[in-house]
Amino acid sequence: MGINIEQYKEISLLLKQQKVTLVAVSKTKPVEDILALYNLGQRDFGENYVQELVEKYKLLPKDIRWHFIGHLQSNKVKQIAPFVSLIHSVDSEKLLKEINKEAKKNNRIIDCLLQVYIAKEESKFGLNDEELEELIPEIAATNSTNLFKNISIKGLMGMASFSDDKEVVRKEFRHLKCLFDKLQTTNYKLQTISMGMSADYEIAIEEGSNMVRIGSLLFGKRETVKP
């Protein structure tokens, strides 16, 4: 189908004016489409599947900042640890420790976001409020030790319910922003709040998002793969 150039330019300009980072979600899209956006100046791209991300990394320019935004299994961290720019979907302390381990092997510090469960849908992943509020102080307290020396928690990520009710979506985004603000301390500052996708990014920005993940508006609808 190809990319929507005019839509990209319009959204990109709007987000720059609002100081919001645009992550172009390129999952299932061909290298040619990614290159087309790259040639327009886009550098942040998001992928959901480890193997697909690894293949695209090999084929595309090395100044692309790759964001992993899908559910990440611990045993696959090692495949993206050498190059991933930001992992949005850290949903457990176990995964965090695995990322730290693989980052150390690669002599890197990997930036991460903690994924928070804000939607009322069982298909979504993430930490609940209590788990988040327990984990953040632990990370802050041990950031200088080997336990989390090779990771840097930059902020939070959340996905709202897939709903036509904008007030439901707004309420969930607002809740995440409240958590984000609550967790700011004198010694520990979160910088990034990643919330908002093609259908709800405008609401997310109104509620405080400074990073949005947009796919179909830029690349067109994804084809359903038939078996």
Summary of the structure (lengths in Angstrom):
residues: 227
radius of gyration: 17.1
end to end distance: 20.8
largest distance: 53.0
contacts: 701
relative contact order: 0.15
helix: 41%
strand: 19%
